[in-house]
Amino acid sequence: MKILRLTFLCFLMYSKVFSQEWKPQEWPILKSYDRDHLFQIALPLGGIGTGTVSLGGRGELRDWEIMNVPGKKYSTVTTGNNAPFFAIYTKPLDGKSSTSLLSGPLYTHEYLHYEGRPVNHHGLPRFEEASFDAAYPFGQVHLSDKTMPVKVTIKGFNPLVPTDEDASSLPIAILSYEVENTTGQSLEVAVCGSIRNFIGKDGSQFRTDWKGDYIPTGAKNNKNEYRQTKGLQGIYFYSDSVGRKDSAWGTMALVTQTMEGITFRTSSKQDSWNNGILNFWDDFSEDGVLTERDKSEDQDPMASLAIKKIIPPHGKKTFTFFLTWNFPNRKAWSDTIVGNYYSQLYTDAWDAAEKMVPQIPGLEKETLSFVNALLKASYPEIVKEAALFNLATLRSQTVFRLPGGHLMGWEGVMDRFGSCAGSCTHVWNYEVATPFLFGNLAKTMRDVEFNYATKENGLMNFRASLPLSEADRGNAAAADGQMGCIMKVYREWQLSGDNQFLTSNWEQIKKVLSYAWTEKGWDGNQDGVMEGRQHNTMDVDYYGPNPQMGFWYMGALRAAEKMALAMKDKAFAGKCRRLFEKGSAWMDDNLFNGEYYEHKITDPRTFEFLDMNEPDTPIPPFQLGRGCLVDQLVGQYMAHICGLEYLGNKEHIRTTLKSIMKYNYVEDFSRHFNNMRSYVMGDESGLLMASWPNGRLEVPFPYFAEVMTGFEYSTAVGMIYEGMEEDALKCIGAIRKRHDGAKRNPFSEPECGHHYARSMASWASVVALSEFQYSGTDKTMSITSRPGTYFWSNGYAWGLCEVEDSGAKLEVLKGSLSLDKFSLSDGREKKLEHIQINEGESYIMTF
């Protein structure tokens, strides 16, 4: 009897947990966009490696990318009135009803279409006013209309909890519609989500109909099923006709926790001459209640789920929906299925909803803790925006996780396919968001680079093939990529304090660095100077010593020396030190021209220096030469972040950054010639990839006239470390001004594709302004002595540090932190006796 009673009580408690309907808390706002700056906004709603659907600036759902491939504009342009949407029905208890699309107004240019079908949902009534507030991952759309009795705020997010990669990798889009009754009488209000089941139609294949419109092809006879389990009810989407090995095979679910006022349809009238949406609109507009169709009738797999409530005069009520998915067959950059980490955790989308939805209140709280902490910090608003909004890249289709948990990435994504495969080392060198926010994921990337993509001779393929068993296939090494990985493995060791991580990778680290000393290799004569053929992130080979490769090499030598000493490998440490001292001095003596470091070109066959003063000297194409390169100090950028001090003469480095600002920063691009891609146009500002104050080569490296944000960020961060904060903020501000919502998406900074990985270098501005350094091996932490509040994170814990003239208060908001010594950048330090500050605790230090 007691067992039965206990079981019944557990059942009641379990039911209560599921029956408690979640409503969003108040969300912070970092950036607001008015109605003239909404067109390009697309905030991705999805987790790390799960795919996303984006919340548009006017409330529309766009860029459906949940089926393992990019889908820019998919279900926003190509599918017309068939695209998923939400609608609202309102009716005063004694008045006339009204139905509207839950989206803001069209722009003038969207009317331009010869056939009368310009954009998605072109024929549906819309709200006349819209605005957008954001503090990623939180997005809020505000809708109003003088003819409507309500104002609506659409709130969309997906949990983002630094250090908790699984909580940040959920296949879910959370959408809440907060409806305010603006009248003095009660209203009937219904909010409805409608999705035509497009499983198997991932946007990668199209046909053209008789009108010339593009129609996505794929599965037929997709099925929708109404379900109610464990405090959830809604529509389960599946397909019996999609091949089980197709990357677009999987399931979706649209569910709610609301138990009352729910109606649904699992199909619509056959969609001949767009009668499917007409049939739905008539049904919903009649009374805000949906009527399920007879299964024997002609059907179209357009399913709808509606919630209806009574809102009192001037009252508010929330209508919340959860969209979940599970598409397990990721094929990455080959036809071989490599799978998804997240898909192993759920049997299907409904199972995902049952497991995830109860966690949302707690995960929202933790996400708010992170965002509010960053917003509270004493960083300029433009730095917070750049750092926070570019985290969307980590949750775009640029990134995925293999079933074993390894994080992999494209360089970026094009509209329908990934851009440049293989977690390209020289591109991913620049980003620092992953190691400082998700340390475990960063270590998986190092594991791929050193233990899968590296050959026996130390050649690290800068693009790792998949599956991982084939990652070392090929013979393509990049000098900057390979040297940068040595610095990054040092960084991951320091931030984690995981000595076993270093021990298990040490022989591979030595092998990878020693590859530089291969005969006729990058530094074949082992003099600390890279004279050999150096493939690099400009997608060309440089011949001869240059600052871009040179400082990566110097940083790798410094990092390797420190790791060798920890491993008690004195001989290797000594060699690294000797090469560093010789190479660093040589670059200052021979490459620094008084204003910046330049490139001395060698003959590709003999390695002998070419006479650049002789006009008849044949110059290999695609070189830098005497140009002023935007990221000539990128190795120093990473050295500062890693705490490796200066790799060259400090005064030369500062002078170089001033010269980059002098020669490469362009206030107005209206008169700028660019024969390649234009990421900056018209009266916009930015940092050029290269300039030639002393005369340009006839055929320089291809991207010389372009502007790309990842390079701008790394250079701006270098300026911060040299005390050039005003110039740094000018550069960062120019980037974010270009991504204003009207011209470009604030949540996607493109380079070779959308959501380009290099843009996550923006997080380094937070690290630099706080002068944050942490060593998990020595249990030491250092931060700026400038009074203020600073967000800090080491990939395993994060929190705030309040600095005053008299001392500092260190607060841990997530994880735990072990410390033996805490210091400020002005030299003051506090020796501690093996303290551990746990989550929710703080420690006050006086000096």
Secondary structure, DSSP 8 states (H G I E B T S, - for coil): -HHHHHHHHHHHHHHHHHHS---------SEEE-GGG-TT-EEEES-TTT-EEEEETTS-EEEEE-SSS--TTTTTTTTGGGS-EEEEEEEETTS--EEEESS----GGGG--TTS--STTTTS---SEEEEEEETTEEEEEEE-TTSSEEEEEEEE----TT-TTTT---EEEEEEEEEE-SSS-EEEEEEEEEE--TT--SS-EEE-TTS-EEE---SSEEEEEEEETTEEEEEEEESSS-TTSTT--EEEEEES--SSEEEES-BS--GGGHHHHHHHHHHHHHS------TTS--B-EEEEEEEEEE-TT-EEEEEEEEEEE-----TTSSS----TGGGG-SSHHHHHHHHGGGHHHHHHHHHHHHHHHHHSSS-HHHHHHHHHGGGGGGSTTEEE-TT--EEE-SEE-SSSEES-S--HHHHTS--HHHHH-HHHHHHHHHHHHHTSB-TTS-BBSS--SSGGGTT-S--B-HHHHHHHHHHHHHHHHHHT-HHHHHHHHHHHHHHHHGGGSTTSTTTT-SS---SEEE-TTSSEEES--HHHHHHHHHHHHHHHHHHHHTT-HHHHHHHHHHHHHHHHHHHHHTB-SSSB----B-TTT--B--TTSTT----SSB-TT-EETTTTHHHHHHHHHT---SS-HHHHHHHHHHHHHHHEES-GGG---SS--SS-TT--EE-SEE-TT---SSB-TTTT---HHHHHHHHHHHHHTT-HHHHHHHHHHHHHH-SSSSS-TT---SSSBS-GGGGGGGHHHHHHHT-EEETTTTEEEE--SSEEEEEE-SS-EEEEEEETTEEEEEEEES-EEEEEEEETTS-EEEEEEEEE-TT-EEEEE-
